[in-house]
Amino acid sequence: MSVAGISAVASVESSKLAAQHKARIVLAACLLGPFVFAAAVRLQSALPSDTLFGRSVKDSGFAVALVVLGFAALWAFPVLASVVGGDVFSAEDRHGTWKTVLTRSRSRAEVFTGKVLVALAFSSLAVIVLAASSVAAGVLIVGSQPLIDLSGVLLEPSHASMRVALAWASVLPAALAVTAFAIVVSIATRSSAAGIGLPVVIALIMQLSAFVDGPELPRRLLITSSFIAWHGLLAEPAYYGPLVHGILVSVVYFVVCLTIAYRLLHRRDVGG
């Protein structure tokens, strides 16, 4: 396996991804969605008071970014993480091109690594675009007023912006772990529908399980718990235990899923 080989595969996969309508649609939704939400909140009298920071969306633009983050943690991140990861390998099965891909000069390790890097890069880009758009929408439409955190402490704009940025950054490890899970499902099932849909369904089940009373240990092993670990960053004083735990859980999911995915691809019959 060589850097040149990985770069060549990643370049080809990036070009293929850039030509796909779904990638453009997803990124456009990440870019425009927060502006639509902020404008709707600005125009209507009712507030999303049943969500964290929902009561503050008209008082501070930073609250808008956090409400979007809370919504994305429940519904959007599994989709953003799976839309490419769940298709990047199974697309070869759909088009019947594995025999061509795996018999070229690039090794299976290079093909695997190049595809994985592109899937991870897209998931990261989607989260970053959504984060930047959420902050921009809040500041431009509502304003950069101080934010009241979960402990009732008033955060000045500079401090609030830093906390919001850290909150959004904290979900990246979990998003990448979901991408890794989508990759292994994609390879194992050879189906894009399963690769994209199954991780979303399982993430939703995990989200619902987190609200059900039960043993603490199984709930702490749910990868989706990492999507809400940012709450500790908006308290005073901030607490980092759930965040550190979430990152460790995400790393375990990430490593295990990619290890299984590589072994499955390594054993793949190029004629199958």
Secondary structure by P-SEA (a helix, b strand, c coil): ccaaaaaaaaaaaaaaaaacaaaaaaaaaaacaaaaaaaaaaccccccccccccccccccaaaaaaaaaaaaacccaaaaaccccccccccccccccaaaaaaccccaaaaaaaaaaaaaaaaaaaaaaaaaaaaaaaaaacccccccccccccccaaaaaaaaaaaaaaaaaaaaaaaaaaaaaaaaaccccccccaaaaaaaaaaaaaaccccaaaaaacccccccccccccccccccaaaaaaaaaaaaaaaaaaaaaaaaaaaccccc
